[in-house]
Amino acid sequence: MALHVELRPGEKVYIGRTLVTNGKFKASLYLEGREPILKQKDMIDPAEADTVCKRIYVAITDAYLAENAALHDHECFELVKQVAAVAPSLRTMLAEVSKYVLAGEHYTALKLCKHLIEHEAALIAAVMTEEPAGSGPRH
């Protein structure tokens, strides 16, 4: 069964290591085979990966599209260790993402990593909104 991919005008998709850019009109592609496929909207530009979990996502993306995933998997696991050390509440999600990376199921790991990024953002927001110690009301 073929994978059906709809592309809007100008939308980009990676098929393996090849970047395909759609022209001026909506296009439908029916793809068969085992090449990794990833739309541009599902990618994070490495220059915009401003948190560790986003960098994990970029490393998994690179592994997913690469011929030799192991090089990028190593980077991913180093970043996972960093997050686990400072955010114990994310360890269960990190373990789940890591399990899929180890199994070579990078696309599934990417989907889970999106949730990891959301939780990371919530943790950062919570830290940023906390009042500094001693700045509360005085009685």
C-alpha positions, 0 to 999 in steps of 0.5 A, spaced: 500 500 500 502 506 497 503 512 502 499 518 500 502 525 501 499 531 499 503 537 498 501 545 498 504 550 493 511 551 495 511 545 500 517 541 501 518 534 503 524 530 504 524 523 501 530 519 504 536 524 503 533 528 497 529 534 498 523 535 494 519 542 493 512 542 490 511 547 485 505 552 484 499 547 485 497 542 490 500 536 489 498 528 491 504 523 491 503 516 492 510 513 495 512 506 495 518 503 498 522 504 505 525 511 504 524 515 510 519 521 508 518 527 512 515 534 511 518 540 512 513 542 517 515 536 521 522 539 522 526 543 526 531 548 523 538 546 527 539 554 528 532 554 531 533 548 536 534 553 542 532 548 547 535 541 549 529 537 547 529 541 540 536 539 539 534 531 541 528 532 535 534 535 530 538 529 532 533 524 531 531 527 524 538 527 522 538 520 524 532 518 521 534 521 514 541 519 514 544 513 511 548 511 518 543 513 523 548 511 529 552 517 528 546 521 530 543 516 535 549 517 539 548 525 539 541 524 541 543 519 547 548 524 550 542 530 550 537 525 553 542 524 559 543 532 559 535 532 560 534 527 565 539 530 569 536 536 570 529 534 569 527 528 572 520 529 571 521 527 563 525 521 564 519 516 563 518 520 556 525 520 555 526 513 556 520 512 551 523 516 546 530 512 547 527 506 546 524 507 539 531 510 537 534 504 539 529 500 535 531 504 529 524 507 529 526 514 528 519 516 526 515 514 532 521 517 536 520 524 533 512 523 534 513 522 541 519 527 542 514 533 540 510 531 546 517 531 550 518 538 547 511 541 549 513 538 556 519 541 556 516 548 554 511 547 560 517 546 565 521 552 562 514 556 563 513 554 570 520 556 572 520 563 568 513 565 572 516 563 579 517 569 584 524 569 586 525 567 593 524 572 598 520 577 593 513 575 596 509 579 600 512 581 607 507 581 613 
